[in-house]
């Protein structure tokens, strides 16, 4: 009987040791997977942001339809410009007052044009055509993309947002750890339920990731 009790005690000790080990090991492995996947997702979000900023520079607005954004990249061009200062005689002032007065001005010369896709993606069509897809094997998900305007004073200002739920990026991970991840509020991590860039509520083209993943 004593031997049976000792054996049971050893089994309980081993089981408790396993639980302790698992409680430490699972979050460590989860964080390793999370950081690798977040890095890939953020690279795509940066590409989407670059494409949106180019669209705004050329057209004056952001694009909420991904197919239209790709079509823009296929055809659009940046103007190569040169800025120079100049002065010229104010003829009207001279006629009115009989005195020479010169006006200082800035002239923008257009020197040529360059393809937007070559500037941003060095001609890599696969990269920008697939940037809407969440780059995690098995995730089978796409980023949500939206664009529009918000009103600030008397002005309507273009805005955009691209995002994906963390649960889609971590689709095969422990549900409890994913729920904990959704509640994170820290300057050293991605806060909230989504990994995102831009905003539909405020004028913002930054991402919600920390500097460890590169420029916001």
C-alpha positions in Angstrom: 0.0 0.0 0.0 2.9 2.3 0.9 4.4 1.6 -2.5 1.2 2.5 -4.3 0.9 5.8 -2.4 4.5 6.7 -3.3 3.9 5.9 -6.9 0.7 8.0 -7.0 2.6 10.9 -5.4 5.3 10.6 -8.0 2.7 10.7 -10.7 1.1 13.8 -9.2 4.5 15.5 -9.0 5.3 14.7 -12.6 1.9 15.9 -13.7 2.3 19.2 -11.8 5.8 19.6 -13.2 4.4 19.1 -16.7 1.7 21.7 -16.1 4.2 24.2 -14.8 6.5 23.5 -17.8 3.6 23.8 -20.2 2.4 27.0 -18.7 5.8 28.6 -19.4 6.6 26.8 -22.6 3.4 27.5 -24.6 3.5 31.3 -24.2 7.1 31.3 -25.3 6.4 29.3 -28.4 3.3 31.3 -29.1 5.3 34.6 -29.0 7.9 33.1 -31.3 5.3 32.2 -33.9 3.5 35.5 -33.4 6.5 37.7 -33.9 7.5 35.8 -37.1 4.0 36.1 -38.6 3.5 39.7 -37.5 6.7 40.7 -39.3 5.4 39.2 -42.6 2.0 40.8 -42.2 3.5 44.2 -41.4 5.7 44.0 -44.6 2.5 43.7 -46.7 0.8 46.5 -44.8 3.8 48.7 -45.5 3.5 47.9 -49.2 -0.2 48.7 -49.2 0.5 52.0 -47.4 3.2 52.9 -50.0 0.7 52.2 -52.8 -2.0 54.2 -51.2 0.3 57.2 -50.6 1.3 57.0 -54.2 -2.3 57.0 -55.3 -3.0 60.1 -53.2 0.0 61.9 -54.6 -1.1 61.3 -58.1 -4.9 61.5 -57.8 -5.5 63.4 -54.6 -7.4 60.5 -52.9 -6.9 57.1 -51.4 -8.3 53.9 -53.0 -10.6 51.5 -51.2 -10.8 48.8 -53.9 -7.8 46.6 -54.2 -8.3 45.7 -57.9 -8.5 49.4 -58.7 -5.4 50.0 -56.7 -3.5 47.4 -58.6 -4.7 48.8 -61.9 -3.4 52.2 -60.8 0.0 50.7 -60.0 0.1 49.1 -63.5 -0.4 52.4 -65.3 0.4 55.4 -63.1 3.4 57.6 -63.3 5.2 60.0 -60.9 6.2 63.4 -62.4 9.9 64.2 -61.9 10.0 67.9 -61.1 12.6 70.5 -60.3 11.9 73.5 -58.2 13.7 76.8 -58.9 13.4 80.4 -57.7 12.8 83.2 -60.1 12.1 86.9 -60.2 10.3 89.0 -62.7 9.3 92.6 -63.2 5.9 93.7 -62.0 4.7 95.4 -65.1 1.4 96.6 -63.5 3.2 98.2 -60.6 5.6 99.9 -63.0 2.8 101.3 -65.1 0.9 102.6 -62.0 3.8 104.1 -60.0 6.6 104.4 -62.6 8.9 102.5 -60.4 10.5 99.1 -61.0 9.4 96.4 -58.6 10.3 92.7 -58.9 8.2 89.7 -57.8 9.9 86.7 -56.3 8.3 83.4 -57.4 8.9 79.6 -57.5 8.7 77.7 -60.7 8.1 74.0 -60.9 9.6 72.4 -64.0 8.5 68.9 -65.1 11.6 67.0 -66.2 9.9 63.7 -67.0 7.9 60.8 -65.7 8.7 57.5 -64.0 6.5 54.4 -63.4 4.9 54.2 -59.9 5.3 50.4 -59.8 9.0 50.6 -60.8 9.6 53.3 -58.1 7.9 51.4 -55.3 8.3 47.7 -56.3 11.1 47.7 -58.8 8.9 46.1 -61.4 8.0 43.1 -59.1 4.4 42.7 -60.2 3.8 39.6 -58.0 4.7 41.6 -54.9 2.0 44.3 -55.3 -0.6 42.0 -57.0 -0.5 39.7 -53.9 0.0 42.3 -51.2 -3.7 42.1 -50.3 -3.3 38.4 -49.2 -2.3 37.7 -45.6 1.2 36.1 -46.2 0.7 33.2 -43.7 0.6 29.7 -45.0 -2.8 28.1 -44.2 -4.4 31.4 -43.1 -6.4 31.8 -46.4 -7.3 35.4 -45.5 -7.0 38.9 -47.0 -6.5 42.3 -45.5 -9.6 44.5 -45.2 -9.1 47.7 -47.2 -11.2 50.9 -46.9 -10.8 54.5 -48.0 -12.9 57.7 -47.9 -12.8 61.1 -46.3 -13.3 62.6 -42.8 -14.3 66.2 -42.1 -11.9 68.5 -40.3 -13.4 72.0 -40.0 -14.5 73.0 -43.4 -12.2 70.5 -45.2 -12.7 66.9 -46.2 -9.5 65.0 -45.8 -8.7 61.7 -47.5 -8.1 58.7 -45.2 -7.6 54.9 -45.7 -7.2 51.9 -43.5 -5.9 48.3 -44.1 -6.1 45.7 -41.4 -6.4 42.1 -40.5 -7.6 40.4 -37.3 -4.9 38.8 -35.1 -7.1 35.7 -34.9 -6.7 35.2 -38.6 -2.9 35.5 -38.5 -2.7 33.2 -35.5 -5.5 30.9 -36.8 -3.8 27.6 -35.6 -2.6 28.8 -32.2 -4.1 28.3 -28.7 -7.4 30.1 -28.4 -6.8 31.3 -24.8 -3.5 32.9 -25.8 -5.1 34.6 -28.8 -7.8 36.1 -26.5 -5.0 37.3 -24.3 -3.2 38.8 -27.3 -6.3 40.7 -28.3 -6.3 42.5 -25.0 -2.7 43.6 -25.1 -2.0 47.3 -24.4 1.7 48.0 -24.5 4.1 50.3 -26.3 6.2 47.3 -27.1 3.6 45.3 -28.9 0.7 45.4 -31.4 -2.3 46.7 -29.4 -5.9 45.6 -29.9 -7.6 42.9 -32.1 -6.1 44.0 -35.4 -2.8 44.6 -37.1 -3.5 47.8 -39.1 -2.2 50.8 -40.9 -4.0 54.0 -41.4 -7.4 55.0 -39.9 -10.9 55.7 -41.0 -11.5 57.9 -37.9 -8.5 60.2 -37.9 -5.8 61.6 -40.2 -3.2 58.9 -39.8 -1.1 56.8 -42.1 1.0 55.1 -39.4 0.8 51.4 -38.4 -0.2 50.2 -34.9 3.0 48.1 -34.5 6.0 49.0 -32.3 9.4 50.1 -33.7 10.8 46.7 -33.4 9.0 45.9 -36.6 10.5 48.9 -38.4 9.1 52.3 -39.3 5.5 52.9 -38.3 
